[in-house]
Amino acid sequence: MHRVGHHITGALTGLGVGMHLSSQDGAGFSVLGISVLGGWYGGVFPDSVEKIWGMYWIQHRTLTHWVPLWLAGLVAVLTMSGPLPFGLGPEIFAALLAFVLGGLTHLLFDWPNPTGIPFIHPWCRHSLNWWRSGEADLLCVLVWGAAMVGFGTTA
């Protein structure tokens, strides 16, 4: 998937997270907005963090795309219970959750690409080999958008 597709699917993930959290906790519009932003940035973070000043410091689709690393981040966010430290509110939880799920969404849509993503070892990738990057972006965005709106409206 291209960068724009990752931004959109990440934002849609954030939208689903924000809609779901707002309906669960009644947290309101601020949670929805911050979730969309968190998902939007999480959706491109695995690629963005690989470059510093336009130069790769780490090989593309290795450690930054490693599924166990992102799952560990998800577990860390989900195990936040009770009041957050330093008086941080539900908006911070929503942003972190949407960011990590946006990153996992990035991996999900890179997996069908021939380059694939690493599952067990950060330098050993697996691919579904369904399509090349950019060939199914519109389909992925439409299907993912429907799924996230559906998720967000379920209580």
DOBATOR-906888 format. One record per residue (C-alpha): x, y, z; residue number from 1. Coordinates in pm, 1 decimal, always signed. Each point is the difference from the previous one (the first is absolute). Example, Ala and Ser with C-alpha at 12.3 -4.5 7.8 and 13.67 -1.06 7.14 Angstrom:
<sites>
- +1230.0	-450.0	+780.0	1
- +137.0	+344.0	-66.0	2
</sites>
This chain:
<sites>
- +0.0	+0.0	+0.0	1
- +115.5	+352.0	-72.3	2
- +43.5	+269.9	+265.5	3
- -338.0	+164.8	-66.4	4
- -177.6	-335.0	+34.8	5
- +178.7	-61.3	+331.0	6
- -102.7	+346.0	+123.0	7
- -363.6	-62.4	-93.5	8
- -22.9	-352.0	+144.7	9
- +174.5	+121.0	+316.5	10
- -243.7	+290.7	+33.8	11
- -291.0	-238.1	-58.4	12
- +137.8	-224.0	+274.5	13
- +13.4	+303.1	+227.9	14
- -356.0	+87.4	-97.7	15
- -117.2	-348.5	+96.4	16
- +189.3	+15.0	+329.8	17
- -131.7	+347.9	+78.9	18
- -360.0	-87.6	-85.0	19
- +20.4	-314.9	+209.7	20
- +161.2	+169.4	+301.1	21
- -240.3	+293.3	-18.2	22
- -298.4	-230.9	+0.4	23
- +144.1	-207.0	+286.7	24
- +117.1	+273.4	+230.8	25
- -195.7	+299.8	-123.0	26
- +335.5	+178.5	-25.3	27
- -119.2	+221.8	-280.8	28
- +133.9	+173.8	-304.6	29
- +353.9	+55.1	+127.7	30
- +60.4	-377.5	+22.0	31
- -129.3	-44.2	-353.4	32
- +223.6	+274.9	-139.8	33
- +316.9	-110.4	+177.4	34
- -63.8	-361.4	-102.1	35
- -19.5	+93.4	-366.8	36
- +328.9	+191.5	+29.5	37
- +168.2	-282.6	+193.8	38
- -110.6	-258.0	-255.9	39
- +99.4	+224.5	-289.9	40
- +356.2	+31.1	+128.7	41
- +22.2	-362.4	+116.4	42
- -102.7	-104.6	-350.1	43
- +325.0	+135.5	-147.4	44
- +230.2	-25.7	+299.9	45
- +161.2	-335.3	-95.2	46
- +127.4	+159.7	-322.4	47
- +63.6	+350.7	+138.4	48
- +229.3	-111.5	+280.5	49
- +231.2	-186.5	-239.2	50
- +140.4	+323.5	-143.6	51
- +179.5	+287.8	+164.7	52
- +54.1	+307.9	-219.8	53
- -92.4	-201.7	-308.8	54
- +247.2	-282.4	+61.4	55
- -85.6	-350.1	+116.1	56
- +157.2	-82.5	+334.4	57
- -168.0	-340.5	+7.5	58
- -91.8	-232.4	-284.2	59
- -358.4	+40.3	-124.4	60
- -255.6	-244.3	+141.0	61
- +218.1	-150.6	+267.3	62
- -11.3	+100.5	+366.9	63
- -251.2	+283.4	-52.4	64
- -243.1	-244.8	-163.0	65
- +57.6	-284.4	+246.9	66
- -337.4	-131.5	+117.3	67
- +108.5	-102.7	+355.5	68
- +127.5	+351.5	+69.1	69
- -334.4	+155.5	-95.2	70
- -195.2	-267.7	+191.2	71
- +210.9	+75.9	+309.4	72
- -92.7	+366.1	-41.1	73
- -366.1	-93.5	-22.7	74
- +20.5	-210.7	+316.3	75
- +176.5	+285.5	+179.2	76
- -274.7	+245.3	-95.1	77
- -282.6	-240.5	+82.5	78
- +143.0	-77.4	+343.4	79
- -22.9	+364.7	+100.3	80
- -267.8	-18.3	+265.6	81
- -139.7	+253.2	+236.7	82
- +96.1	+363.5	-14.7	83
- +292.6	+76.2	-228.0	84
- +313.5	+148.2	+157.6	85
- +53.5	+375.3	+25.9	86
- -373.0	+68.5	-37.9	87
- -10.0	-108.6	-363.7	88
- -355.5	-48.8	-115.8	89
- -184.9	-236.6	-229.8	90
- +123.9	+194.8	-300.6	91
- +355.7	-125.6	+57.3	92
- -119.1	-360.5	+26.0	93
- -202.7	+46.6	-319.4	94
- +296.7	+152.0	-184.1	95
- +236.3	-278.7	+107.9	96
- -248.3	-274.6	-84.4	97
- -78.5	+149.6	-340.7	98
- +371.8	+50.7	-70.7	99
- +90.4	-362.5	+73.7	100
- -302.1	-135.3	-187.5	101
- +83.1	+233.0	-289.8	102
- +349.8	-150.3	-5.1	103
- -144.7	-351.4	+1.6	104
- -230.1	+105.1	-284.8	105
- +310.5	+106.9	-191.4	106
- +146.0	-347.2	+45.6	107
- -327.8	-164.1	-101.0	108
- -0.7	+183.9	-333.0	109
- +371.3	-59.3	-64.3	110
- -35.5	-375.0	+55.6	111
- -165.8	-78.3	-340.1	112
- +287.4	+179.3	-178.9	113
- +277.2	-225.5	-142.1	114
- +253.1	+157.6	+240.3	115
- -211.0	-107.4	+298.5	116
- +54.3	+70.1	+368.9	117
- +198.8	-172.7	+277.1	118
- -191.7	-218.4	+245.4	119
- +244.5	-212.6	+198.5	120
- +336.3	+162.4	-71.1	121
- +36.6	+368.6	-95.6	122
- +211.5	-81.5	-305.0	123
- -201.6	-293.7	-134.7	124
- -317.7	+108.8	-181.9	125
- -315.2	-181.3	-101.0	126
- -225.2	+107.9	-286.0	127
- -347.6	-99.2	-111.8	128
- +111.7	+108.4	-349.4	129
- -350.3	+114.8	-100.9	130
- +86.9	+331.8	-169.0	131
- +278.1	+252.3	-51.6	132
- +14.7	+324.2	+190.9	133
- -266.9	+241.4	-121.6	134
- -202.6	-251.5	-201.7	135
- -278.7	-43.9	+255.6	136
- +16.4	+322.1	+202.2	137
- -348.9	+121.1	-89.7	138
- -156.7	-339.0	+72.8	139
- +182.5	-21.6	+334.0	140
- -106.9	+351.1	+100.7	141
- -366.0	-63.9	-86.4	142
- -19.2	-337.0	+174.0	143
- +193.3	+123.2	+303.2	144
- -214.1	+314.2	+23.3	145
- -318.0	-206.7	+4.6	146
- +148.4	-232.4	+262.1	147
- +110.9	+286.3	+226.6	148
- -331.1	+183.8	-20.5	149
- -173.0	-328.0	+78.4	150
- +232.7	-59.5	+295.6	151
- -40.6	+352.3	+126.7	152
- -378.6	-18.2	+0.9	153
- -16.7	-325.1	+198.0	154
- -15.7	+36.6	+373.4	155
</sites>
